[in-house]
Amino acid sequence: MMIVSTLEELKTARRMLDPSLGFVPTMGYLHEGHLSLVQKAKEECKSVAVSIFVNPTQFGPKEDISKYPRDLERDLCLLEPLKVDLVWTPTAEMMYPAGYQTWIEVENITNGLEGELRPGHFRGVATVVAKLFNAVQPTRAYFGQKDAQQAAVIRRMTKDLNFPIDIVVCPTIRESDGLAMSSRNRYLEGADRQAATVLFKALGAAKEAYLQGEQSAEKLRRIAMDVLAAEPRAQVQYVSCADYESLEEQETVRGKVLLSLAVIVGKTRLIDNFVLG
């Protein structure tokens, strides 16, 4: 497993790999969700690269990047048994040198949900992913369904900017009680950890109603809201039932839709979603 930091090291390492390259961009502190993306890339591509970079430009002014968990040695130990070919660990100074002033903004689908609550977040995401794509030159890139709006933004950006890259969105990996795996879960303790399962329960209740024939998007939102309201430790930020691609809120469930929610449990902000249709 080659581990490189600089762009020059990356270019040299990339030339040594097969052109069929699967790429998994991460911010580190890896969990089973990340590792499932690596395993999928290994199945589909002849070589696999992973980036580990905590991107400062996707954090808002009220979000403390210094509190984001980091453990590079642990991450590398998790990747080694999966036979990853290349790990790139750039620095913020390398990605955004002095005088940097070029940004990518994806419109419309970033207006609601996470984009509304975290202004500038997706500008940072789109910009860093474009820079990672340019540097790594993958043929396929792998993202998790848990961050559904992020995946939609990256699909749109990849298409609009003509990146010759297939975007592969993989299923959310969950704990045994349904909680979606996330680096933020480490902040959940005791009663908050138990309360966090309410996200999965709320989505499950709405999905069950849909499977029983309910097609009113508003009723599905209300069913999820009612489950969340029963958990006193949960502070709801949004419940959405939107078109899978455009992320426009729907009145009636037709075709593929994204049922998603954001909830603060204790001091930890969590997101999750189900795809219906």
C-alpha positions in Angstrom: 0.0 0.0 0.0 1.6 3.2 -1.2 1.0 6.2 1.1 1.7 9.6 -0.4 1.2 13.3 0.6 2.4 15.6 -2.1 0.9 16.1 -5.6 4.2 15.0 -7.2 4.2 11.8 -5.1 0.6 11.2 -6.1 1.4 11.7 -9.8 4.2 9.2 -9.6 2.2 6.7 -7.8 -0.8 7.1 -10.1 1.3 6.2 -13.1 2.2 2.9 -11.4 -1.5 1.9 -11.1 -3.9 0.3 -13.6 -6.0 2.8 -15.5 -9.1 1.2 -14.1 -9.0 3.0 -10.8 -11.7 3.1 -8.1 -11.5 6.1 -5.8 -12.9 6.5 -2.3 -12.6 10.1 -1.0 -12.9 10.3 2.9 -12.3 12.7 5.7 -10.8 9.9 7.8 -11.8 8.3 11.1 -12.9 5.4 9.0 -15.8 3.0 9.9 -17.5 0.0 8.3 -19.3 2.3 6.0 -16.1 3.6 4.5 -14.6 0.2 4.3 -17.7 -1.1 2.4 -17.0 1.5 -0.3 -13.4 0.3 -0.5 -14.6 -3.3 -0.8 -17.0 -2.4 -3.6 -14.2 -0.5 -5.4 -12.0 -3.6 -5.1 -14.7 -5.7 -6.7 -15.2 -3.4 -9.6 -11.8 -2.0 -10.4 -8.3 -3.3 -10.9 -6.8 -0.7 -8.5 -8.1 1.3 -5.6 -7.1 4.7 -4.1 -8.4 6.3 -0.9 -7.9 9.9 0.1 -7.9 11.1 3.7 -8.4 14.8 4.0 -10.5 16.8 6.5 -11.7 19.6 4.2 -11.9 22.9 6.0 -13.9 24.6 3.3 -17.0 22.5 4.0 -17.2 23.5 7.6 -19.4 26.5 8.5 -18.4 29.3 11.0 -20.4 27.6 13.8 -18.9 24.2 13.1 -15.6 23.5 14.9 -13.3 21.6 12.5 -10.8 21.1 15.4 -13.3 18.7 17.0 -13.6 16.5 14.0 -12.1 13.1 14.9 -8.8 12.2 13.4 -6.6 9.1 13.7 -4.5 8.5 10.6 -2.6 5.5 12.0 -5.8 3.8 12.9 -7.2 4.5 9.4 -4.1 3.1 7.7 -4.4 -0.1 9.8 -8.0 -0.5 8.7 -7.1 0.0 5.0 -4.0 -2.3 4.9 -5.9 -5.6 5.1 -8.2 -4.5 2.3 -5.2 -4.3 0.0 -5.8 -0.7 -1.0 -3.2 0.3 -3.6 -2.8 4.0 -2.8 -3.7 6.3 0.1 -3.3 10.1 -0.5 -3.2 12.4 2.6 -2.9 15.9 1.3 -2.8 19.0 3.6 -5.0 22.0 3.7 -2.0 24.2 2.6 -1.6 22.0 -0.5 -5.2 22.0 -1.4 -5.8 25.7 -0.8 -2.5 27.5 -1.1 -2.2 31.2 -0.3 -4.2 33.3 -2.8 -6.6 30.5 -3.6 -9.9 31.9 -5.1 -11.6 29.3 -7.3 -14.8 27.6 -6.2 -17.4 25.4 -7.7 -21.1 26.0 -6.9 -23.9 23.6 -7.8 -27.2 25.4 -7.9 -30.8 24.4 -7.1 -30.2 21.0 -5.5 -28.0 22.7 -2.8 -30.7 25.1 -1.9 -32.7 23.0 0.6 -32.0 20.4 3.3 -28.3 20.4 4.3 -27.6 23.3 2.0 -30.1 25.5 3.7 -28.9 24.7 7.2 -25.2 24.8 6.3 -24.6 27.7 3.9 -21.4 27.2 1.9 -21.1 23.6 2.8 -21.7 22.2 -0.7 -19.5 24.8 -2.3 -16.7 23.4 -0.2 -17.7 19.8 -1.0 -18.0 20.3 -4.8 -14.7 22.2 -4.9 -12.7 19.7 -3.0 -14.2 16.7 -4.8 -13.4 18.3 -8.2 -9.8 18.9 -7.1 -9.5 15.3 -5.8 -10.9 14.0 -9.1 -8.4 16.1 -11.1 -5.5 14.9 -9.0 -6.4 11.2 -8.7 -7.9 10.7 -12.2 -10.2 7.8 -11.2 -12.5 5.9 -13.5 -15.0 5.3 -10.8 -15.7 7.1 -7.5 -17.6 5.7 -4.5 -19.9 7.5 -2.1 -22.3 6.4 0.6 -26.1 6.8 0.4 -26.2 8.2 4.0 -25.0 11.5 2.6 -27.7 11.5 0.0 -27.6 15.2 -0.9 -23.9 15.2 -1.2 -24.1 12.2 -3.6 -26.7 14.1 -5.7 -24.5 17.2 -5.8 -21.5 15.2 -6.9 -23.5 13.3 -9.5 -24.7 16.7 -10.9 -21.2 18.3 -10.8 -19.6 15.3 -12.5 -22.2 15.4 -15.3 -22.1 19.2 -15.7 -18.3 19.4 -15.8 -17.9 16.3 -18.0 -15.7 14.4 -15.7 -15.1 10.9 -17.3 -16.0 9.2 -14.0 -18.8 6.9 -13.0 -20.3 7.9 -9.6 -21.3 4.8 -7.6 -23.5 5.3 -4.6 -23.5 2.4 -2.1 -26.0 1.4 0.5 -25.9 2.9 4.0 -24.1 0.6 6.5 -25.9 0.4 9.8 -25.3 -0.7 13.4 -27.4 -3.7 14.6 -30.1 -1.4 15.9 -30.4 0.5 12.7 -28.3 3.6 13.4 -26.5 4.7 10.3 -22.7 4.4 10.8 -21.0 7.8 11.0 -17.9 9.3 12.4 -20.1 11.5 14.5 -21.5 8.5 16.4 -18.5 8.5 18.7 -20.0 11.6 20.4 -23.2 9.7 21.3 -23.1 8.3 24.9 -25.6 6.6 27.2 -29.1 7.8 26.7 -28.2 9.8 23.6 -26.9 6.7 21.9 -30.2 4.9 22.6 -32.3 7.9 21.5 -30.4 8.1 18.2 -32.2 5.0 17.0 -35.3 7.2 16.6 -34.0 8.3 13.2 -34.2 4.7 11.8 -37.5 4.1 13.5 -39.0 7.3 12.0 -37.8 6.4 8.5 -39.0 2.8 9.0 -42.5 3.9 10.0 -42.9 6.2 7.0 -41.5 3.4 4.7 -44.0 0.9 6.1 -46.9 3.3 5.4 -45.6 3.8 1.8 -45.4 0.0 1.3 -49.0 -0.2 2.5 -50.0 2.1 -0.2 -49.6 5.7 1.2 -48.5 8.0 -1.6 -49.1 11.4 0.1 -45.6 12.9 0.7 -47.0 15.1 3.4 -48.5 12.2 5.3 -45.2 10.3 5.1 -43.4 13.4 6.5 -46.0 13.6 9.3 -45.6 9.9 10.2 -41.9 10.3 10.6 -42.3 13.6 12.5 -44.7 11.9 15.0 -42.1 9.2 15.7 -39.4 11.8 16.2 -41.7 13.9 18.4 -42.1 11.0 20.8 -38.3 11.1 21.6 -37.6 13.9 24.1 -33.9 14.0 23.3 -34.5 14.5 19.6 -34.6 18.1 18.1 -35.8 17.9 14.5 -34.3 20.1 11.9 -36.1 18.8 8.9 -38.1 15.8 7.5 -38.1 15.7 3.7 -39.8 13.7 1.0 -38.2 14.9 -2.3 -37.5 13.8 -5.8 -34.4 11.6 -5.8 -32.5 13.6 -8.4 -33.7 17.2 -8.2 -34.4 17.1 -4.4 -37.5 19.1 -5.0 -40.1 18.5 -2.3 -43.0 16.3 -3.5 -46.7 16.3 -2.9 -47.3 12.8 -4.1 -44.8 9.9 -4.2 -44.2 9.1 -7.9 -41.1 7.3 -9.1 -37.9 7.4 -7.0 -38.0 9.7 -4.0 -35.6 10.4 -1.1 -37.1 10.4 2.4 -34.5 12.1 4.6 -34.2 13.8 7.9 -31.8 15.7 10.1 -32.0 15.5 13.9 -29.9 16.7 16.8 -29.7 14.2 19.6 -28.1 15.7 22.7 -25.3 17.7 21.1 -24.8 15.5 18.1 -26.3 16.3 14.7 -27.3 13.2 12.7 -28.7 12.6 9.2 -30.3 9.6 7.6 -32.5 8.6 4.7 -34.4 5.9 2.9 -35.0 5.7 -0.9 -38.5 4.9 -1.8 -39.8 3.7 -5.2 
